[in-house]
Amino acid sequence: MEYFPGITPIQYEGPDSKNPLAFKHYNPGEVVMGKSMAEHLRFSVCYWHTFKSLGADPFGPGTMIREYNNSSDPMKIAEMTMDAAFEFFTKLGAPFWCFHDRDIAPEADNLLETNKRLDHIVQIAKKKQDETGIKLLWGTTNMFSHRRFLAGASTNPSPAVYAYAASQVKKAMEVTHELGGAGYVFWGGREGYDTLLNTDMKRELDHLGAFMNMAVDYKKKIGFDGQFYIEPKPKEPTKHQYDFDAGSCYAFLQKYGLADQFKLNIEANHATLAGHTFHHELAYCAANGILGSVDANRGDLLLGWDTDQFPTDLYDTSLAMCIILQNGGFTTGGLNFDAKVRRQSIDPDDLFHAHIGGMDAFARGLKIAARILEEKPFGGFIQKRYAGWDEQLGADIENGKVGFEELEAYTLKNGEPAVQSGRQEMLENILNEYI
């Protein structure tokens, strides 16, 4: 059965094309800074929003009718959805996909039967990967939707729930490994708290640290060489989440001896919910050697929740690609569209329009970033602004050769320091010229 009839494989037609079902800027084979666009961007379609999100919001049920969701048998729906997904991946031309375990196979009445269902669907996915050449960017685990996880998973006050969570991650890691996944993501959907009146924060964090170390041990045991990621998110659904932002995640990794085992999967919308910019979170990760992968979306700055809209802001995509390129580009990670069409976008074709727009926006961002890095319009200014650190005083400070006493003596001798303009407006004008 064809689930997206009338849609032919999406082609690159160039910026002058008026065809809404064509790429205007994403040309997979075009070489930018020595690599093809496909290699730079490593686009991935997410299973949950694209195929399982049907337009529901806190005020109403789903609005989208999908042929692959038309059955009373949950396993039949799972099989049809997998068929539809690979039809979509293929027609879109996306080289990767990613999933939560419960996206692709529904839970049964017990863990054993649930795992059997997952194994069945994984074999279908594995066959389709072999047939199409589409690869798994990463897998992950849904430990936030089921009632058992109402107080968290690896931070739950119940050791029995903790054990269930460990069992679920164990299985999800196994199937990710079986499908050749390039990585595995941990997102603590409910790893946090709503009130300290019922929470032992230190104990929960210690339990979370132990859980992640168990995962590392099991990863080694099964021979999975994919990259582990943590995805920061500040709030929603819990009021205080332990994976608040890149800084808090990095502190956690260092405290529990995990900094050499994990990188971060940064989401644009999560960055803004944390009070940061997408650019900031990527730059922080790059500065600390923990930038791994990206959830490519955006939020509505007038709304205070995770709206997961498709990325269309060229400032975001250009600045993001500057950081990614400066960091050496993606290796195991990529740009995953953790984004969903709007509740009113009910036609199957809208899924293509959304992804085409996101892919074109990042392709433009890539080309803009490449020009910026090649022409270095900001580099000379930044170098000049920090030039003092290459002179004797700055070098002595950076090399630890002086302390407070020596710095006081320098100041007493040299007097009031000179200051310089940051020239922010000029630099923003230059950025506008590139965009």
C-alpha positions in Angstrom: 0.0 0.0 0.0 1.2 3.5 -0.8 0.6 5.9 2.2 1.8 9.1 0.4 0.2 8.7 -3.0 1.1 11.4 -5.6 4.4 12.2 -3.9 7.4 11.4 -6.0 10.9 11.5 -4.6 11.8 15.1 -3.6 14.5 16.5 -5.9 16.7 19.6 -5.8 15.5 22.1 -8.3 17.4 25.2 -7.2 16.4 28.6 -5.7 14.4 29.7 -8.7 12.0 26.7 -8.5 8.4 27.4 -7.6 7.6 23.8 -6.9 6.6 23.5 -3.1 7.7 19.8 -3.2 11.3 20.4 -4.2 14.4 21.5 -2.5 15.5 25.0 -3.3 18.8 24.9 -1.3 19.5 21.4 -0.1 21.5 19.6 -2.8 22.8 16.4 -1.2 25.8 16.0 -3.5 26.9 19.7 -3.5 30.3 20.0 -1.9 30.8 22.7 0.8 34.2 23.0 2.5 35.3 19.6 1.2 32.3 17.5 2.1 28.9 17.0 0.5 25.8 18.6 2.1 24.5 15.2 2.9 27.7 14.4 4.9 27.7 17.8 6.7 24.0 17.8 7.7 23.2 14.1 8.3 19.4 14.8 8.4 17.3 12.4 10.4 13.5 12.1 10.6 12.1 11.4 14.1 9.5 8.7 14.4 7.5 10.1 17.3 6.4 13.5 16.0 6.3 12.6 12.3 4.3 9.4 12.6 2.9 9.2 16.1 1.9 12.8 16.8 -1.5 13.3 15.4 -2.2 16.9 16.4 -3.3 16.4 20.0 -2.6 19.2 22.5 -3.6 19.9 26.1 -6.9 21.2 25.0 -8.1 18.6 22.5 -7.4 15.2 20.8 -5.7 14.6 17.6 -6.9 16.2 14.3 -4.9 14.1 11.8 -6.3 11.0 10.1 -3.6 8.6 8.8 -4.2 5.5 6.8 -1.4 3.7 8.7 -3.3 4.3 12.0 -6.5 2.6 10.8 -6.8 -0.7 12.6 -8.0 -2.0 15.9 -4.9 -4.2 16.3 -2.0 -2.2 17.8 0.6 -4.5 16.2 -1.0 -4.1 12.8 -0.8 -0.3 13.3 2.9 -0.7 14.2 3.6 -2.7 11.1 1.7 -0.2 8.8 3.4 2.7 10.4 6.8 1.3 9.8 5.9 0.8 6.1 4.7 4.4 5.9 7.8 5.7 7.7 10.2 4.1 5.2 8.1 5.2 2.3 8.4 8.7 3.7 12.2 8.5 4.4 12.8 7.3 0.9 10.6 9.9 -0.9 12.1 12.7 1.2 15.7 11.5 0.7 16.6 11.6 4.4 19.6 9.3 5.1 18.8 8.7 8.8 15.9 8.1 11.2 15.5 7.8 15.0 13.0 6.5 17.4 11.8 5.8 21.0 11.2 2.1 21.7 7.5 2.7 22.4 7.1 4.7 19.1 7.7 1.7 17.0 6.1 -1.1 19.1 3.2 -0.8 21.6 3.5 -2.0 25.2 1.8 -5.3 26.1 0.6 -6.5 29.5 4.1 -7.5 30.7 7.7 -6.7 29.9 8.4 -10.1 28.2 5.6 -9.7 25.8 6.4 -6.1 25.2 10.0 -7.1 24.3 8.6 -9.7 21.8 6.6 -7.1 20.1 9.6 -4.8 19.9 11.7 -7.6 18.4 9.1 -8.3 15.7 9.0 -4.7 14.6 12.8 -4.3 14.8 13.2 -7.2 12.3 10.9 -5.3 9.9 12.9 -2.1 10.4 16.2 -4.0 9.9 14.9 -5.4 6.6 13.8 -2.0 5.4 17.1 -0.5 6.3 18.9 -3.1 4.2 16.5 -2.5 1.3 16.7 1.3 1.3 20.2 2.1 2.7 18.6 4.4 5.3 20.5 4.2 8.6 19.6 4.7 12.3 21.0 7.8 13.7 20.1 6.9 17.3 17.6 5.1 19.4 16.1 6.1 22.8 13.7 5.0 25.4 10.3 6.4 26.4 10.4 6.4 30.2 7.9 9.2 30.7 4.5 8.4 29.2 3.5 5.3 31.2 1.8 5.7 34.5 4.6 3.8 36.3 7.0 6.7 35.5 4.8 9.4 37.0 7.6 10.2 39.5 10.5 9.6 37.1 12.4 6.5 36.0 16.0 6.4 37.1 15.3 9.0 39.8 12.1 7.3 41.0 11.6 6.9 44.7 10.7 3.2 44.1 13.6 0.8 43.4 11.1 -1.5 41.5 10.4 1.3 39.0 14.2 1.9 38.8 14.6 -1.7 37.9 11.9 -1.6 35.3 13.6 1.5 33.7 16.9 -0.3 33.6 15.3 -3.3 31.9 13.7 -1.0 29.3 17.0 0.8 28.6 18.8 -2.5 28.4 16.4 -3.7 25.7 16.4 -0.4 23.8 20.2 -0.4 23.7 20.2 -4.0 22.3 17.8 -3.1 19.5 19.6 0.1 18.7 22.8 -1.9 18.4 21.1 -4.5 16.3 19.9 -1.8 13.9 23.4 -0.4 13.6 22.5 2.9 15.4 25.2 5.5 15.5 24.2 6.6 19.0 21.8 6.3 21.9 20.1 9.3 23.6 19.0 9.6 27.2 16.4 12.2 27.7 15.0 12.4 31.3 11.4 13.2 30.5 10.5 13.1 34.2 13.9 13.0 35.8 13.3 15.9 38.1 10.8 17.1 40.7 7.8 19.4 41.2 8.4 20.1 44.9 11.3 19.5 47.4 8.7 18.7 50.1 8.6 15.1 48.8 12.0 14.9 47.1 15.5 13.7 48.3 17.5 15.5 45.5 20.9 14.2 46.5 19.7 10.6 46.5 17.9 11.0 43.2 21.0 12.4 41.5 23.2 9.7 43.0 20.7 7.1 41.6 20.8 8.8 38.2 24.6 8.7 38.2 24.6 5.0 39.1 22.1 4.3 36.3 24.2 6.0 33.7 27.3 4.1 34.8 25.3 0.8 34.5 24.4 1.8 31.0 28.0 2.4 30.1 29.0 -1.0 31.5 26.3 -2.7 29.5 27.2 -0.8 26.4 30.7 -2.3 26.7 29.4 -5.7 27.4 27.3 -6.0 24.2 29.9 -4.3 22.1 27.9 -1.3 21.2 30.3 1.4 19.9 27.7 4.1 19.2 27.9 7.5 21.0 25.9 8.0 24.2 24.1 11.4 24.4 22.2 13.3 27.1 19.6 15.7 25.9 19.2 18.7 28.1 15.7 20.1 28.9 14.9 22.6 31.6 11.2 22.0 32.4 8.0 20.3 31.1 6.8 18.0 32.3 8.5 18.4 35.7 9.0 21.8 37.2 12.7 21.3 37.9 14.6 18.8 35.6 18.0 17.6 36.5 19.1 17.9 32.8 18.3 21.6 32.8 20.8 22.8 30.3 24.2 22.0 28.9 26.1 23.4 31.9 24.1 21.4 34.4 24.5 18.2 32.3 28.2 18.7 32.0 28.5 19.2 35.8 26.6 16.0 36.3 28.8 14.0 33.9 31.9 15.2 35.7 30.6 14.5 39.2 29.7 10.9 38.3 32.8 10.1 36.2 30.9 10.0 32.9 32.4 13.0 31.0 34.5 10.8 28.7 31.5 8.5 27.9 28.8 11.1 26.9 28.2 14.0 24.6 25.1 16.2 24.5 22.2 16.2 22.0 21.2 19.9 21.9 17.7 20.9 21.0 17.0 24.4 19.9 13.6 24.7 21.7 15.0 23.3 24.9 17.7 25.9 24.8 15.2 28.8 24.7 13.1 27.2 27.5 16.3 27.3 29.6 16.7 31.0 29.0 19.6 30.5 26.5 19.9 30.8 22.8 20.4 27.7 20.6 23.8 29.3 19.6 24.8 29.6 23.3 24.2 25.9 24.1 26.1 24.7 21.0 29.0 27.0 21.8 29.1 25.9 25.4 29.2 22.2 24.3 31.9 22.9 21.7 34.0 24.8 24.3 33.9 21.8 26.5 34.3 19.0 23.9 30.8 17.6 24.5 28.9 18.6 21.3 27.5 15.5 19.8 24.2 15.8 18.0 21.3 18.3 17.4 17.5 18.2 17.6 16.7 20.6 14.8 13.6 22.6 15.7 12.5 25.9 17.2 10.1 27.2 19.7 7.6 30.0 19.7 9.1 32.7 21.9 5.7 34.0 22.9 4.7 30.6 24.4 6.3 29.0 27.4 6.3 25.4 26.4 8.0 23.0 24.0 6.2 23.8 20.7 8.7 21.7 18.6 8.2 23.7 15.4 10.2 23.1 12.2 13.3 25.3 11.9 13.0 28.2 9.5 15.0 30.9 11.2 18.2 31.5 9.1 19.9 33.3 12.0 19.6 30.1 14.1 20.6 27.8 11.3 23.6 29.9 10.2 25.0 30.4 13.7 24.4 26.8 14.6 26.3 25.6 11.5 29.1 28.0 12.3 29.6 26.3 15.6 29.2 22.8 14.2 31.7 23.4 11.4 34.2 25.0 13.7 33.8 21.9 16.0 34.8 19.6 13.1 31.3 18.7 12.0 29.2 15.7 13.0 30.7 12.3 13.4 28.1 10.0 15.0 25.5 12.7 15.4 23.4 14.7 13.0 20.4 17.0 12.6 17.3 15.3 13.8 14.0 17.0 13.1 12.4 16.7 16.6 9.6 18.8 15.2 5.9 18.3 14.4 3.5 19.9 12.0 1.0 22.3 13.4 -2.4 21.0 14.6 -4.1 22.5 11.6 -1.7 21.0 9.1 -3.7 17.8 8.7 -2.7 16.6 5.2 0.0 13.9 4.8 1.7 16.3 2.2 2.2 18.8 5.0 4.9 16.4 6.5 6.9 16.8 3.3 6.5 20.6 3.2 7.7 20.8 6.8 10.8 18.7 6.3 11.7 20.3 3.0 11.6 23.7 4.7 13.7 22.6 7.6 16.3 20.9 5.3 16.5 24.0 3.0 16.9 26.3 6.1 19.8 24.3 7.3 21.3 24.0 3.8 21.2 27.8 3.6 22.7 28.0 7.1 25.5 25.6 6.0 26.4 27.8 3.0 26.2 31.0 5.0 28.4 29.5 7.7 30.9 28.3 5.2 31.3 31.8 3.7 31.7 33.3 7.2 34.3 30.8 8.2 36.2 31.1 4.9 36.1 34.9 4.8 36.5 35.4 8.6 34.7 38.7 8.9 34.6 38.4 12.7 37.8 36.6 13.3 40.0 39.7 12.9 37.9 41.7 15.3 37.9 38.9 17.9 41.6 38.4 17.6 42.2 42.1 18.1 39.8 42.3 21.0 41.8 39.6 22.9 45.2 40.7 21.6 46.4 41.6 25.1 46.3 38.0 26.1 49.0 37.2 23.6 51.3 39.8 25.2 53.4 39.4 28.3 50.8 40.1 31.0 48.1 38.0 29.4 50.4 35.1 28.7 51.7 35.1 32.3 48.1 35.0 33.6 47.1 32.2 31.3 50.2 30.2 32.2 49.7 30.6 35.9 52.9 32.5 36.4 51.3 35.4 38.4 48.9 35.8 41.3 46.9 38.6 43.0 50.1 40.2 44.4 51.8 40.4 41.0 48.6 41.7 39.4 48.2 44.3 42.0 51.8 45.5 41.4 51.1 45.7 37.7 48.0 47.8 38.2 49.7 50.1 40.7 52.5 50.7 38.2 50.4 51.1 35.0 47.3 52.8 36.3 43.8 52.8 34.9 43.4 50.2 32.0 42.2 51.3 28.6 38.8 50.1 27.4 37.6 49.3 23.9 34.3 49.2 22.1 32.6 45.9 21.6 31.1 47.1 18.3 28.1 44.8 18.6 26.0 46.8 16.2 28.7 46.7 13.5 29.1 43.0 13.9 25.4 42.4 13.7 25.3 44.4 10.5 28.0 42.2 9.0 26.1 39.1 10.0 23.0 40.5 8.3 25.0 41.0 5.1 25.9 37.3 5.0 22.4 36.2 5.7 
